Amino acid sequence: MSDGEPATRMSVSRTRRRQRRRLSVIGVIGELLITAGFLVFLFLGWQLWLNDIIVGNEQNHAAANLASSWTAGNTSLNQEVTPTTFGEPVVTPVPDNAVTFAVMYVPRFGADWVREVAEGVGVSDVLDTKRIGHYPTTQAPGELGNMAFAAHRLTYGAPFRDINQLQLGDKLYVQTKDGYFTYSFRNLEYVSPRQVDVLDPVPQESGAKATDRILTIMSCNPKWSTAERIIAYSVLDSWQPISAGPPAAIASLALSKG
């Protein structure tokens, strides 16, 4: 054995120990990154799914309580209602910005789906407070023309998450302190965010005179993007005053405490 062999062996040993230490550090960092990624995934799942379910249920309860307070003492549920039974719909004036003035029921979105509607479409003061917002430039409940609403499809309870699931003939109901307005869904449309003529009294026909009472609801599309707007149009079928009680399809929600 030469004089240089022991030194060489010691050098190799030290090199291997350093390599093991480096591999160990890299392994720890890798595990930490995997753990962090898993936690981020859990947070996104909470924020975009479970939290929306919890918040949505809370909003269902709040809206049902509000609806019940307007309906209290008016329980004539067996009356046959036709579009002409009560004459021209009463027009419910809209309030100041961010004030709740209506509730909306959409059975297609769930048997217990009912949400509060507030004036305005500000993000921080209306939409992020888990409510549906009414465009101030559009018509009021009962008024001839186009009554337009907006809400989130993801987060903050995601009121319009399933807007794309609406089917021809589905009923949408709007309740105010004055009455119930029943709408029938007609069609979906996808437009640019800049296409504001969907808010005209006759959508996309600027200057045309309104002859129908239209309900327009809209949200972002696709769900993970703001590239487009998804628009759902419905037309008034009938209305009835609060004293007549709610339509049978929503009676259990309108008369119950959430």
ROBA-745170 format. One record per residue: x, y, z of N, C-alpha, C in turn; residue number from 1. Coordinates in steps of 0.001 Angstrom, whole numbers, plus 500000, padded with zeros to 6 digits. Each point is the difference from the previous one (the first is absolute). Layout:
ROBA-745170
      n_u      n_v      n_w     ca_u     ca_v     ca_w      c_u      c_v      c_w     n
        X        Y        Z        X        Y        Z        X        Y        Z   NUM
...
end
This chain:
ROBA-745170
      n_u      n_v      n_w     ca_u     ca_v     ca_w      c_u      c_v      c_w     n
   500863   498809   500000   499137   501191   500000   500893   501232   500000     1
   499660   500955   499134   500818   501203   499910   499627   500973   501101     2
   500896   500999   500217   499750   500983   501061   498765   500844   499721     3
   499584   500114   498724   498863   500870   499677   498653   499352   500144     4
   499970   498691   500193   498711   499309   500029   499119   500383   501191     5
   500480   500080   501215   499124   500389   501127   499361   501360   499800     6
   500770   500942   499491   499446   501341   499782   498903   499965   498957     7
   500222   499204   498975   498989   499898   498941   498710   499420   500538     8
   500116   498956   500822   498808   499385   500578   499251   500976   500908     9
   500728   500766   500781   499358   500989   500870   499284   501071   499182    10
   500618   500412   498910   499381   501021   499140   498713   499479   499387    11
   500021   498763   499532   498790   499399   499419   498901   499903   501042    12
   500397   499606   501220   499015   499874   501079   499349   501342   500320    13
   500874   501074   500083   499437   501328   500283   499076   500456   498871    14
   500360   499706   498762   499171   500381   498849   498638   499314   500061    15
   500014   498713   500343   498733   499271   500090   499111   500547   501101    16
   500643   500385   501146   499207   500566   501094   499355   501325   499589    17
   500769   500839   499271   499442   501273   499533   498856   499777   499017    18
   500162   498996   499119   498939   499693   499036   498731   499535   500710    19
   500213   499163   501044   498824   499538   500753   499301   501157   500687    20
   500803   500948   500556   499392   501149   500650   499214   500853   499002    21
   500597   500199   498795   499305   500786   498971   498708   499314   499572    22
   500077   498672   499820   498796   499249   499615   498941   500078   501093    23
   500455   499957   501245   499058   500085   501117   499306   501348   500021    24
   500754   501089   499796   499425   501338   499981   499018   500136   498843    25
   500385   499511   498825   499102   500059   498835   498725   499218   500263    26
   500138   498844   500662   498827   499188   500325   499044   500720   500938    27
   500567   500660   501008   499162   500755   500947   499269   501133   499287    28
   500752   500736   499146   499361   501093   499254   498893   499475   499100    29
   500273   498862   499345   498980   499405   499137   498746   499621   500777    30
   500183   499403   501185   498849   499620   500814   499223   501227   500459    31
   500740   501067   500341   499323   501231   500417   499182   500589   498848    32
   500564   499962   498790   499267   500526   498843   498761   499173   499712    33
   500125   498682   500117   498835   499130   499788   498918   500296   501029    34
   500431   500163   501265   499033   500314   501064   499324   501337   499752    35
   500805   501001   499587   499437   501327   499722   498996   499925   498851    36
   500359   499241   498951   499078   499850   498875   498707   499335   500427    37
   500087   498998   500872   498805   499314   500488   499122   500954   500804    38
   500635   500841   500836   499239   500965   500791   499313   501028   499105    39
   500715   500451   498949   499384   500928   499046   498807   499345   499324    40
   500151   498740   499623   498895   499262   499374   498803   499916   500939    41
   500260   499727   501282   498910   499932   500970   499322   501358   500154    42
   500813   501062   500028   499426   501346   500133   499116   500331   498812    43
   500465   499680   498789   499194   500269   498810   498704   499192   500030    44
   500114   498756   500441   498794   499182   500117   499005   500598   500984    45
   500532   500507   501129   499152   500675   500989   499373   501253   499416    46
   500832   500827   499369   499535   501298   499512   498997   499861   498861    47
   500259   499059   499083   499207   499919   498773   498889   498967   500054    48
   499965   499159   501001   498971   498966   500040   499303   499968   501354    49
   500713   499517   501037   499348   499825   501292   499519   501319   500567    50
   500836   501046   499899   499593   501297   500535   498774   500542   499276    51
   499942   499793   498663   498828   500456   499248   498736   499287   500463    52
   500128   498708   500318   498842   499250   500489   499530   500559   501342    53
   500960   500235   500911   499653   500520   501327   499375   501387   499887    54
   500669   500890   499246   499487   501360   499840   498667   499988   499278    55
   499874   499138   498988   498737   499898   499281   498852   499606   500913    56
   500256   499049   500892   498960   499584   500947   499639   501137   500946    57
   501007   500747   500427   499728   501150   500868   499122   501016   499282    58
   500292   500235   498726   499210   500959   499237   498593   499486   499736    59
   499871   498690   499787   498659   499428   499857   499154   500301   501237    60
   500602   499806   501173   499278   500248   501251   499631   501476   500131    61
   500957   500875   499713   499750   501443   500132   498896   500448   499050    62
   500051   499531   498749   498993   500394   499024   498633   499430   500349    63
   499969   498748   500487   498732   499394   500387   499361   500760   501160    64
   500811   500442   500944   499475   500787   501126   499425   501323   499521    65
   500693   500650   499073   499506   501267   499467   498681   499794   499254    66
   499952   498967   499163   498780   499704   499251   498842   499705   500935    67
   500273   499227   501047   498959   499655   500959   499474   501238   500718    68
   500873   500968   500285   499561   501218   500686   499040   500801   499128    69
   500181   499972   498685   499094   500703   499092   498682   499253   499832    70
   500053   498677   500155   498839   499163   499736   499172   499746   501249    71
   500515   500364   501151   499330   499692   501257   498534   500427   499983    72
   499115   499057   500328   498575   500286   500059   499276   499888   498673    73
   500736   499763   498910   499380   499866   498679   500218   498578   499497    74
   499029   499151   500236   500187   498573   499712   498906   499431   499114    75
   499477   500799   499068   498965   499514   499077   500676   499219   498879    76
   500360   498751   500293   500841   499242   499077   499212   499200   498972    77
   498694   499910   500138   499222   499133   499113   499339   500750   498854    78
   500273   501259   499877   499387   500810   498962   500621   499703   498637    79
   499136   499755   498990   500495   499807   498647   500413   501351   499432    80
   501240   500073   499509   500525   501261   499511   500268   499908   498509    81
   499526   500989   499245   500310   500117   498578   500668   501348   499789    82
   500672   500202   498856   500696   501266   499781   499105   501230   500081    83
   498678   499853   499824   499113   501162   500006   499166   500111   501265    84
   500173   499093   500940   499166   499998   501202   500062   501316   500749    85
   501164   500581   500114   500194   501184   500833   500302   501257   499195    86
   499750   499981   498727   500231   501189   499188   501472   500284   499794    87
   500315   501254   499755   501382   500397   499763   500835   499833   501275    88
   501225   499510   499849   500846   499818   501187   500278   501322   500708    89
   500076   499934   501305   500423   501153   500767   501494   500202   499780    90
   500442   501230   499942   501424   500294   499827   500606   500296   501367    91
   500989   499212   500378   500674   500186   501280   501180   500946   499820    92
   499974   501178   500608   501131   500932   499860   501282   499386   500544    93
   501108   500284   499336   501281   499489   500500   500566   500985   501020    94
   500735   499499   500984   500506   500855   501086   501360   500603   499660    95
   500640   500537   501016   501351   500529   499843   501003   498869   499786    96
   501189   500364   499583   501035   499015   499706   500294   499100   501200    97
   500161   498706   499685   500388   498961   500962   498888   499615   500977    98
   498790   500530   499818   498868   499639   500864   499263   498808   499391    99
   499733   498985   500808   499279   498813   499541   498523   500333   499809   100
   499431   499585   498861   498596   500319   499737   499215   498857   499384   101
   500627   498858   499752   499304   498873   499380   500715   498706   500339   102
   499328   498893   499719   500649   498686   500052   499680   499281   498694   103
   500905   499115   499597   499830   499245   498762   500013   498503   500311   104
   499103   499272   499336   499943   498547   500109   500232   499408   498606   105
   500896   499011   499926   500212   499286   498736   500045   498507   500322   106
   498886   499289   499888   499978   498580   500331   501032   499170   499250   107
   500350   500391   498787   501014   499265   499240   501331   499983   500730   108
   500270   501028   500824   501265   500091   500716   499978   499207   501310   109
   498871   499458   500377   499890   499229   501231   498654   500204   500658   110
   499503   498960   500650   498663   500061   500595   499896   501070   501084   111
   501124   500321   500638   499979   501005   501069   500725   501284   499600   112
   500194   500207   498680   500769   501169   499544   499134   501251   500032   113
   500391   500958   500823   499340   501309   500069   501051   500992   500475   114
   500125   501136   499293   501056   500955   500328   499461   501427   500059   115
   500677   500819   500777   499622   501403   500135   500492   500812   498795   116
   499236   501033   499671   500339   500902   498893   500148   501407   500564   117
   501112   500647   499651   500255   501370   500461   500146   500932   498805   118
   499798   501277   500228   500180   500990   498946   501489   500252   499763   119
   500380   500048   498714   501377   500266   499632   500773   498729   499699   120
   501106   500162   499255   500839   498857   499657   501449   500248   500401   121
   500204   500822   501018   501338   500206   500513   500565   498708   500564   122
   501284   499766   499770   500607   498744   500445   500089   499940   501517   123
   500571   501010   500626   500245   499942   501439   498738   500164   500833   124
   499052   500828   499531   498828   500297   500840   498769   499155   499674   125
   500024   499266   498899   498844   499159   499660   500425   498574   499655   126
   500727   499821   498898   500289   498649   499518   500853   499196   500975   127
   500986   500637   500636   500837   499282   500955   499335   499832   501356   128
   498801   500559   500167   499228   499769   501224   499032   498849   499800   129
   500239   499210   498939   499273   498761   499697   498578   500240   499535   130
   499744   501193   499463   498658   500288   499494   500010   500133   498478   131
   498813   499934   499431   499810   500297   498588   499821   501504   499869   132
   500600   500584   498963   499910   501437   499813   499109   500387   498834   133
   499211   501062   500187   499121   500526   498950   500672   501183   499321   134
   500082   499940   498659   500594   501118   499258   499098   501231   500130   135
   500526   501091   500554   499175   501198   500245   499401   500606   498742   136
   500639   499787   498847   499494   500602   498756   498865   499196   499389   137
   499668   498858   500586   498960   499147   499413   498693   500119   500785   138
   498963   499343   499484   498657   500175   500550   499840   499354   501378   139
   498971   500471   500693   499653   499493   501327   499032   498827   499862   140
   499843   499188   501051   499027   498912   499949   498602   500508   499636   141
   499388   499362   499005   498658   500372   499560   499971   501025   498895   142
   501127   500623   499702   500044   501059   498997   500249   499416   498615   143
   499377   500585   498972   500264   499584   498632   501469   500222   499660   144
   500605   499020   499359   501388   500129   499604   500849   498875   500542   145
   501248   500307   500278   501007   498999   500323   500522   500206   501419   146
   499730   499053   500876   500506   500028   501373   501215   499078   500051   147
   501187   500555   500208   501232   499227   499878   500724   499857   501329   148
   500540   498794   500221   500717   499671   501231   501343   499367   499680   149
   500932   500105   500929   501310   499362   499885   500371   499373   501335   150
   500837   498941   499933   500508   499356   501209   501194   499136   499626   151
   500729   499578   501015   501188   499167   499802   499614   498581   499575   152
   500923   499354   499230   499880   498565   499714   500932   499185   500877   153
   501018   500623   500526   500932   499358   500926   500251   500948   501170   154
   500186   499409   501184   500260   500723   501256   498803   500844   500444   155
   500049   500413   501251   498950   500819   500617   498611   499375   499834   156
   499960   498683   500157   498732   499297   499898   499608   499620   498591   157
   500664   500575   498990   499787   499657   498588   498522   499876   499631   158
   499217   501089   500138   498559   499901   499719   499663   499482   498603   159
   500769   500425   498984   499680   499618   498623   500944   498928   499461   160
   500510   499143   500880   500911   498929   499587   499406   499165   498862   161
   498713   499679   500089   499379   499070   499050   499139   500696   498954   162
   500303   501245   499705   499205   500741   499026   499946   499276   498651   163
   501068   499303   499652   500045   499290   498721   499139   498735   499989   164
   499436   499627   501142   499157   498811   500085   498515   500285   499756   165
   499642   501274   499860   498591   500342   499768   499495   499365   498706   166
   498742   499564   500036   499382   499355   498843   498723   500736   499608   167
   499688   499939   498725   498826   500686   499469   498761   499696   500842   168
   499328   501067   500433   498785   499838   500793   500213   499998   501494   169
   501251   499921   500457   500260   500065   501444   499423   501295   500572   170
   499482   499908   501228   499428   501175   500658   501015   500656   500930   171
   500007   501320   499948   500770   500816   500927   499007   500936   500682   172
   500132   500175   501304   499040   500793   500769   500734   501139   500708   173
   499421   501184   499937   500516   501146   500743   498903   500467   500943   174
   500330   500113   501267   499050   500461   501011   500455   501330   500571   175
   499065   500935   500095   500240   501263   500689   498978   500122   501122   176
   500018   501111   500704   499012   500207   501057   498596   500163   499431   177
   499915   500244   498675   498700   500227   499360   499417   498768   499333   178
   500848   499062   499546   499439   498866   499286   501040   499017   499494   179
   499491   499015   499233   500813   498941   499411   499924   500113   498484   180
   501155   499927   499355   500075   500100   498553   500587   498692   499469   181
   499252   499328   499134   500420   498709   499464   500472   500165   498558   182
   501237   499569   499745   500600   500120   498669   500256   498616   499412   183
   499961   499924   498677   500289   498756   499285   501278   500183   499192   184
   500952   499097   500213   501293   500103   499321   499859   499734   498500   185
   500685   500829   499203   499956   499888   498541   501309   499511   499402   186
   501110   500696   500262   501243   499598   499339   501242   500579   500677   187
   501149   499374   499676   501304   500444   500460   500740   500676   498856   188
   500911   500905   500375   500812   500674   499006   501353   500318   500628   189
   501054   500019   499170   501341   500325   500469   500461   501259   499271   190
   500432   501000   500762   500372   501277   499399   501299   500510   500594   191
   500557   501016   499341   501182   500684   500512   499613   500849   501212   192
   500913   500178   500963   499715   500878   501139   499662   501428   499574   193
   500427   500380   498811   499743   501360   499515   498623   500151   499351   194
   499290   498896   499845   498700   500050   499317   498904   500373   501004   195
   499952   501280   500335   499086   500469   501041   498560   500158   499502   196
   499780   499825   498697   498627   500143   499503   499101   498855   500440   197
   500551   498981   500672   499150   498957   500573   499181   500561   501159   198
   500358   501214   500453   499268   500647   501092   498911   500943   499492   199
   499874   500168   498682   498967   500883   499449   498610   499482   500346   200
   498973   500873   500024   498627   499557   500276   499554   498839   499103   201
   500424   500033   498727   499896   498834   499124   501439   499584   499710   202
   500478   498905   500598   501418   499662   499890   500515   500003   498568   203
   501108   500722   499802   500709   500093   498730   499183   500673   498889   204
   498973   500729   500393   499230   500775   499029   499836   501413   500543   205
   501097   500731   499990   500008   501344   500569   498949   500886   499335   206
   499226   500684   500840   498968   500905   499505   498657   499346   499775   207
   499927   498681   500030   498725   499302   499791   499105   500153   501222   208
   498701   500066   499756   499034   500144   501089   499693   498635   500607   209
   500088   499925   501310   499766   498730   500680   498520   499661   500041   210
   499686   498756   499708   498625   499507   500098   499909   498804   500951   211
   501151   499473   500429   500043   498862   500907   500706   500389   501295   212
   499796   499171   501003   500729   500130   501261   501029   498873   500022   213
   501252   500376   499853   501091   499042   499826   500856   499942   501257   214
   500405   498793   500361   500963   499788   501074   501303   499522   499365   215
   501067   500742   500208   501318   499641   499489   500925   499752   501178   216
   500602   498815   500048   501003   499733   501025   501311   499671   499300   217
   501107   500422   500591   501288   499828   499319   501126   499776   500986   218
   501076   499392   499478   501191   499762   500804   501182   499831   499055   219
   501171   499727   500579   501205   499838   499188   500052   498615   499369   220
   500680   499908   498880   500170   498738   499293   501355   500003   499299   221
   500723   498844   500050   499735   498786   500776   500098   500272   501507   222
   499754   498966   500790   499974   500206   501438   501316   500570   500532   223
   501121   499628   499378   501298   500417   500499   500517   501248   499302   224
   499133   500685   499275   500464   501117   499184   498958   501107   499961   225
   500449   501193   499595   499085   501117   499766   499996   500382   498525   226
   500401   499075   499146   500129   500284   498567   498657   500292   499346   227
   498942   499365   500494   498672   500157   499406   498975   500240   501096   228
   498776   500260   499571   498847   500012   500893   498996   498976   499494   229
   499461   499220   500906   498920   499088   499661   498693   500666   500427   230
   499055   500054   499079   498742   500724   500212   498837   499020   499902   231
   499083   500069   500949   498789   499182   499965   498786   500926   499973   232
   499161   499837   498972   498818   500840   499825   498738   499225   500374   233
   499112   500657   500730   498700   499435   500341   498936   501077   499807   234
   498741   499573   499829   498892   500930   499759   498914   499760   501050   235
   499379   501087   500460   498970   499892   501040   498813   499172   499525   236
   499638   499006   500800   498806   499193   499757   498793   500563   500739   237
   500219   500315   501273   498889   500446   500848   500554   500691   501239   238
   499081   500654   500701   500376   500586   501280   498814   499878   500940   239
   500235   500105   501272   498922   500003   500989   500443   500819   501200   240
   499059   500729   500604   500353   500837   501159   500402   499144   501189   241
   500709   500594   500913   500477   499276   501171   498839   499417   500798   242
   498844   500668   499954   498837   499542   500753   499435   498693   499472   243
   500324   499646   498748   499494   498752   499414   500833   498793   500399   244
   501102   500242   500682   500888   498891   500325   500899   499666   498832   245
   501032   499217   500236   500981   499701   498957   499499   498938   499024   246
   500575   499943   498805   499727   498899   499083   500320   498664   500695   247
   499258   498964   499663   500126   498721   500672   501426   499448   499950   248
   500712   500246   498904   501329   499410   499829   501022   500536   501005   249
   499757   501166   500576   500956   500568   500952   499380   500252   501366   250
   498795   499497   500205   499285   500277   501243   500771   499536   501234   251
   500636   498810   499919   500695   499474   501168   501170   500876   500401   252
   500615   500672   499023   501118   500903   500315   499503   501376   500435   253
   498999   500510   499283   499523   501352   500259   499325   500126   501363   254
   499462   498902   500500   499260   500038   501264   500775   499438   501177   255
   501217   499507   499745   500750   499382   501082   501061   500941   500534   256
   500333   499807   501236   501143   500683   500591   501232   499175   499679   257
   501035   500654   499397   501174   499270   499529   500783   499323   501106   258
end
